[in-house]
Amino acid sequence: MKKLLLTDLDDTLLCTDKSISEGNRRAIEEMLAAGHYFAICTGRSLTGGMKVAKQLELNRKHCYLICYQGNLIYDLYEQKVLYEHFMDASEAVALMKMLSEADIYNHTYHRGELLIPRETEEFRNYRGISGDDYKVFASVDDLKSEQLYKVISIDYQNPTRLQKFCDEHQAYLDARFHYFFSSPYFLEFIGLDSGKGVGGLKLADLLGVDQGDVIACGDERNDISMIEAAGLGVCMCNGHEEVKAHADYITNNDNNHDGMKEVIDRFILMK
């Protein structure tokens, strides 16, 4: 049976220095040669995800990109979008206003570009990582007519404020969004009907792969939904303790020492 491997990028597939180990690279080559499917599942934008895929030489048959926390699926070989899902724009705008009132920087994504309120230090640091095109919006209310994938809030100086915001507005947020930390400094929000798990299972359905043949690997809290949704959920041994609690398997090797190869060899190639 063909299997589908879903993997996060940072601290899962990639080493800490953002490279990929030779062992992981060879294992991916071997699983693709055997006819299995491989998908990057990331919070990055389509542009950012495609850039990494190209660097990893994954623009090939049976390779896919799930980005914006599960809200867009892209066929890296055919170079076409297979699926898109958007937030309720009015809810997203209301959330952005709440974050701004709490003096927390936030922005959103629309069709491959960042929509930002102003150029700040948080924005410049974030864009230094993502490299995405951007546009400054005149009024957040103008975004109600846009198709938005996600909202992200950022605090590099005092990230505990992000958790405080969640705690103070928990009932409101729980009723409207999935929200999670994708790093200690990034708090992200998506619709209740979306997530990496939803995107991963949507791709499995498009490919005709049974849920039981889906393997999902991650390390951070935004990976929990796909780890729970997959037939086999894997957390890297270097992952967050909360993520490990949801996993069926925890790797022996970390992201810097062929952790992905361990998963591919054991559960896909059956070595």
C-alpha positions as CSV (number, residue, x, y, z in Angstrom):
1,M,0.0,0.0,0.0
2,K,1.2,3.5,-0.8
3,K,1.8,5.7,2.2
4,L,1.7,9.5,2.6
5,L,4.3,11.1,4.8
6,L,3.4,14.6,6.1
7,T,6.3,16.5,7.7
8,D,6.8,19.8,9.3
9,L,10.0,21.7,8.3
10,D,11.8,23.5,11.1
11,D,13.2,21.1,13.8
12,T,11.6,18.1,12.2
13,L,12.7,17.6,8.6
14,L,15.4,20.3,8.7
15,C,18.4,20.5,11.0
16,T,18.7,23.5,13.3
17,D,20.8,25.3,10.7
18,K,17.9,24.9,8.2
19,S,19.8,22.3,6.1
20,I,18.7,18.7,5.5
21,S,20.9,15.8,6.5
22,E,22.2,13.5,3.9
23,G,20.6,10.5,5.6
24,N,17.2,12.2,5.5
25,R,17.7,13.2,1.9
26,R,18.5,9.6,0.8
27,A,15.6,8.2,2.8
28,I,13.2,10.5,1.0
29,E,14.7,9.5,-2.4
30,E,14.2,5.9,-1.5
31,M,10.5,6.2,-0.4
32,L,9.7,8.3,-3.5
33,A,11.3,5.7,-5.7
34,A,9.1,3.1,-4.1
35,G,6.0,5.0,-5.1
36,H,5.0,6.6,-1.8
37,Y,3.9,10.2,-1.4
38,F,5.8,13.0,0.5
39,A,4.3,16.3,1.7
40,I,5.8,19.3,3.4
41,C,3.2,20.6,5.9
42,T,4.1,24.0,7.1
43,G,2.8,27.3,8.4
44,R,4.9,29.1,5.8
45,S,3.4,30.8,2.8
46,L,3.2,29.3,-0.6
47,T,6.1,31.4,-1.7
48,G,8.2,30.5,1.3
49,G,7.3,26.8,1.1
50,M,8.1,26.6,-2.6
51,K,11.5,28.2,-1.9
52,V,12.4,25.5,0.6
53,A,11.0,22.7,-1.6
54,K,13.3,23.9,-4.5
55,Q,16.3,24.0,-2.2
56,L,15.5,20.4,-1.1
57,E,15.0,19.3,-4.8
58,L,11.4,18.2,-4.1
59,N,9.8,19.7,-7.2
60,R,9.1,16.2,-8.4
61,K,6.4,13.6,-8.9
62,H,4.6,12.5,-5.7
63,C,5.7,15.6,-3.8
64,Y,3.3,18.2,-2.3
65,L,3.3,21.3,-0.2
66,I,0.7,22.0,2.4
67,C,1.1,25.6,3.6
68,Y,-0.6,28.4,5.6
69,Q,-1.2,25.8,8.5
70,G,-3.1,23.5,6.2
71,N,-5.1,26.0,4.2
72,L,-3.5,25.5,0.8
73,I,-2.3,22.3,-1.0
74,Y,0.1,22.6,-3.9
75,D,1.4,20.0,-6.3
76,L,5.1,20.6,-6.5
77,Y,5.5,18.6,-9.7
78,E,2.5,19.8,-11.6
79,Q,2.9,23.3,-10.2
80,K,-0.7,23.9,-9.4
81,V,-3.0,24.5,-6.4
82,L,-5.2,21.5,-5.5
83,Y,-7.1,23.0,-2.6
84,E,-7.6,26.3,-0.8
85,H,-9.5,27.3,2.4
86,F,-10.0,30.7,3.9
87,M,-10.8,32.2,7.3
88,D,-14.0,34.1,7.9
89,A,-12.6,37.5,7.0
90,S,-14.9,39.4,9.4
91,E,-13.8,37.2,12.3
92,A,-10.2,37.7,11.3
93,V,-10.5,41.5,11.2
94,A,-12.2,41.5,14.6
95,L,-9.3,39.4,16.0
96,M,-6.7,41.7,14.5
97,K,-8.4,44.7,16.2
98,M,-8.3,42.9,19.5
99,L,-4.6,42.1,19.1
100,S,-3.8,45.7,18.1
101,E,-5.8,47.0,21.1
102,A,-3.5,44.8,23.3
103,D,-0.5,46.4,21.6
104,I,0.5,43.1,20.0
105,Y,1.8,43.3,16.4
106,N,-0.1,41.1,14.0
107,H,-0.6,40.6,10.2
108,T,-2.4,38.3,7.9
109,Y,-1.8,36.5,4.5
110,H,-3.6,37.0,1.2
111,R,-2.7,35.3,-2.0
112,G,1.0,35.0,-1.5
113,E,1.6,38.3,0.2
114,L,1.7,39.6,3.8
115,L,-0.9,42.3,4.6
116,I,0.6,44.4,7.4
117,P,-0.6,47.5,9.4
118,R,2.9,49.1,9.3
119,E,6.6,48.3,9.0
120,T,7.8,47.5,12.5
121,E,10.8,45.6,14.0
122,E,8.6,42.5,14.4
123,F,7.6,42.7,10.8
124,R,11.2,43.2,9.5
125,N,12.5,40.3,11.6
126,Y,9.7,38.0,10.4
127,R,10.1,38.9,6.8
128,G,13.8,38.3,7.1
129,I,12.8,34.7,7.7
130,S,9.9,34.4,5.3
131,G,11.0,36.6,2.4
132,D,7.4,37.2,1.4
133,D,6.1,40.1,-0.6
134,Y,4.0,42.5,1.5
135,K,1.5,45.4,1.3
136,V,0.6,47.9,4.0
137,F,-3.1,48.2,4.4
138,A,-4.8,51.6,5.0
139,S,-7.5,50.2,7.3
140,V,-7.9,46.8,8.8
141,D,-11.6,47.0,7.9
142,D,-10.7,46.9,4.2
143,L,-9.6,43.3,4.8
144,K,-13.2,42.1,5.3
145,S,-13.5,41.6,1.5
146,E,-10.2,39.7,1.2
147,Q,-9.5,36.0,1.2
148,L,-7.3,35.4,4.2
149,Y,-5.5,32.3,5.2
150,K,-4.4,33.0,8.7
151,V,-3.5,35.7,11.3
152,I,-0.2,35.7,13.1
153,S,0.8,37.7,16.2
154,I,4.4,38.3,17.1
155,D,6.3,39.4,20.2
156,Y,10.1,38.9,20.3
157,Q,10.7,41.0,23.3
158,N,8.1,39.8,25.7
159,P,6.4,36.7,24.3
160,T,4.6,35.9,27.6
161,R,2.1,38.6,26.5
162,L,0.9,36.3,23.8
163,Q,-0.1,33.6,26.3
164,K,-1.7,36.3,28.5
165,F,-3.8,37.4,25.5
166,C,-5.0,33.8,25.1
167,D,-5.8,33.5,28.7
168,E,-7.7,36.7,28.9
169,H,-9.8,36.0,25.8
170,Q,-10.0,32.2,26.0
171,A,-13.8,31.8,25.7
172,Y,-14.0,34.2,22.7
173,L,-11.1,32.5,20.9
174,D,-12.1,29.0,21.6
175,A,-15.5,29.6,20.0
176,R,-14.0,31.0,16.8
177,F,-10.4,29.8,16.1
178,H,-7.8,27.2,16.3
179,Y,-4.8,29.0,17.8
180,F,-1.4,27.8,18.8
181,F,2.3,28.7,19.1
182,S,4.3,27.8,16.0
183,S,7.4,29.1,17.8
184,P,7.9,30.8,21.3
185,Y,7.4,34.2,19.6
186,F,4.6,33.4,17.1
187,L,1.0,32.9,18.0
188,E,-1.1,31.9,15.0
189,F,-4.9,31.8,14.4
190,I,-6.9,29.9,11.8
191,G,-10.5,28.9,11.3
192,L,-12.1,26.1,13.4
193,D,-12.6,24.1,10.3
194,S,-8.9,24.1,9.2
195,G,-5.4,23.1,10.3
196,K,-2.5,20.9,9.3
197,G,-4.6,17.8,10.2
198,V,-7.5,18.9,7.9
199,G,-5.1,19.8,5.1
200,G,-3.2,16.5,5.5
201,L,-6.3,14.4,5.3
202,K,-7.6,16.4,2.4
203,L,-4.4,15.6,0.5
204,A,-4.8,11.9,1.5
205,D,-8.3,11.9,0.1
206,L,-7.2,13.5,-3.2
207,L,-4.5,10.8,-3.5
208,G,-6.7,7.9,-2.5
209,V,-4.6,7.1,0.5
210,D,-6.4,5.7,3.5
211,Q,-6.1,7.5,6.8
212,G,-4.3,4.5,8.3
213,D,-1.6,4.9,5.8
214,V,-0.9,8.5,6.6
215,I,2.2,9.3,8.8
216,A,2.6,12.8,10.3
217,C,5.8,14.1,11.8
218,G,6.2,17.3,13.8
219,D,7.7,19.0,16.8
220,E,5.7,22.1,17.7
221,R,2.2,22.7,19.0
222,N,0.9,23.7,15.5
223,D,1.7,20.1,14.4
224,I,-0.7,18.5,17.0
225,S,-3.7,18.4,14.7
226,M,-1.9,16.4,11.9
227,I,-0.2,14.1,14.5
228,E,-3.7,13.3,15.9
229,A,-5.3,13.0,12.4
230,A,-2.8,10.6,10.9
231,G,-2.8,6.9,11.2
232,L,0.6,7.2,12.8
233,G,1.5,10.4,14.6
234,V,5.2,11.0,15.3
235,C,6.9,13.6,17.4
236,M,10.6,14.3,17.2
237,C,12.5,13.6,20.4
238,N,13.5,17.2,20.3
239,G,9.9,18.3,20.2
240,H,7.7,20.1,22.7
241,E,6.5,18.0,25.6
242,E,2.9,18.9,24.8
243,V,3.3,17.5,21.3
244,K,4.9,14.3,22.6
245,A,1.8,13.6,24.7
246,H,-0.3,13.4,21.5
247,A,2.1,11.2,19.5
248,D,2.0,7.5,18.8
249,Y,5.7,7.3,18.4
250,I,8.7,9.5,19.6
251,T,11.9,9.3,17.6
252,N,15.1,8.1,19.1
253,N,17.1,10.5,16.8
254,D,16.6,14.2,16.8
255,N,16.2,16.6,13.8
256,N,20.0,17.0,13.6
257,H,20.7,13.3,13.5
258,D,18.5,11.7,10.8
259,G,15.3,11.6,12.8
260,M,13.2,11.6,9.5
261,K,15.3,8.7,8.1
262,E,14.4,6.7,11.2
263,V,10.7,7.2,10.6
264,I,10.9,6.4,6.9
265,D,13.0,3.3,7.4
266,R,10.9,1.9,10.2
267,F,7.3,2.7,9.1
268,I,7.5,3.2,5.3
269,L,10.4,1.1,3.9
270,M,10.0,-1.4,6.8
271,K,13.7,-1.9,7.2
